[in-house]
């Protein structure tokens, strides 16, 4: 029997197909990514904090996956948590190194994590976030040394 929805007291059959596992796994990847980002905003001040944030993000993503369905969603959530924490850690550490306050950085990065998790409700966006964040982090790490190279030369005088 197809699923039914109640509209104005009348049961009406629903005619759309069931949402596949691909959606739920992508949603859990995005939720895990958002959790990893938010925890990294709080804990990524030191290198040990990055690993703590990765473990916490993976654990929260794992819990979200098991809360939604079963092991495949849980694995996706844990992977998203790891990607989120390691992907944002360099941004957080660079912000704090350049004079940003810990509270404001945690607040803004946490809001970004919440936004990333909310965007994962759109089908396929959780996968896209997990693919793009490591690329952006690698670009940030690569450019970190060359950004102020000219100013270092002037400081030697």
N, C-alpha and C positions, 0 to 999 in steps of 0.2 A: 504494500500500500504506500503510495507516495506521501511525503510529508505535507501537512496542511497548516494553514495559518488562519487565525480567527479574525475576520473583518466584519465589524458591525454585528457581531453575534452569529455570523454565518461562517462555517468552515469552508475555506477555498483551497483547492489543491495548489501546491507550489510547482512551478514548471521549470525551475532551473536545476542544473545538475549539482551534485554534491561538490563541495570544495575539496580539491585533491590535497594530498600530503605536501606537495610542493609549496603550496601557500602557507601551510602551518609551519613547515620547516623554515621558510623564509621569514615568517613573522618572528619565530624564536631566535633566528640569527640576528634580526634587527633589535629585538628586546635585549638579547645578550650583549650586543654591540653597545646599546645605550647604557646598560648597566656597567660595562667595562669603562666606558667614557666617563660616566659620573663618578665611579670609584677612583679612577685615575686622577680626576680633578681634586679629590680629597687627599690621596695618598702618594702621588708621584713626585713629591719634593725630592726624595733621595732615590738612589738606584734600587735599594731594597724595597722601597715603597711601590716601585713599578711592578715588581714581582708579586707583592702583596695585592696590589690592585688587579693584576692579571688573575690571580687565584680567586679573589673575591668576585670579579666579573664573570669568570667561568662558572663559579658556584651558583651565582644568581641566575645566569643563563641556563644552567642545568636544571635548577629548580623551576624556572619558568617553563622549560620544555616538558618536564614531567608533569607540571601543573596543567599544561594544555593537552597533552596526549600521552606519548610514550617515549621510548629511547631515541628514536631518530630525531624528534624535535629537541630532545634534551642534548643530544650531541651537537646539533646546530646552534642551540643557545650557548653551550659551553665554548664552541669555536668562535662565536660572535663576541663573547666576553673577552676572550684572549686577544682577538683582533682589535677590539675597541680600546682595551687598556694599553697595549703596546703601541697602537697607532697614534694615540693622543699624548703619550707620556713625554715625548720630546717637545711638543708644544707647551705642555704645562711646565716642564723644567726650564725651557727657554724663557717663558713668561716670568717665572719667579726669579730667574737669573738676571733679567733685565729690569727688575724693580717692581714687578707686579705684586700686589698683596695676596697672601694665601687665601684669605676669605673671599675676595672678589673673584679670584681665579677659579676657586672651587665652585662658586655660585654660577659663573658664566659657563664653565665647562659642564657642570651638572645640568644646566638648562639645555645645553647642546646635546647631552646624552638623552634627556627626556624627549627632545625634538627628534633625535635619531630613532628612538624607540617608537614614537608616534608615527613617524613616516613609514615604518615597516608595516603598518596596516594596509598600505597600498601594495597590491600584488607585485612581487618582483623587486621592490625597492630595498628590502632587507638584504638580498643578494648583491644588489648594486652597491649598497653602502659598504658591505664587507669586501668588495672588490676594489673600491675606490680609496678607502681610508688608508690601506698600506701604501698605495702609490703616492698619496699626498704626504704621508709620513716620510717616505724615502726621499721625496723631493725636498722636504723641509730639512732633513738631516744632511743632504748633499749641499744645500745652499747655506747652511748655518755658518760655515767657516769663511765663505767668500763674501758675505754680505758687508762686513765692515773692514775688509782687508786694507783699503786705502787709509782709513783712519788710524790703523795700527802703525803704518809707516810714519805718519805725522807725529805720533806719540813718542817715537824714538829720539827725536831732536831735543 
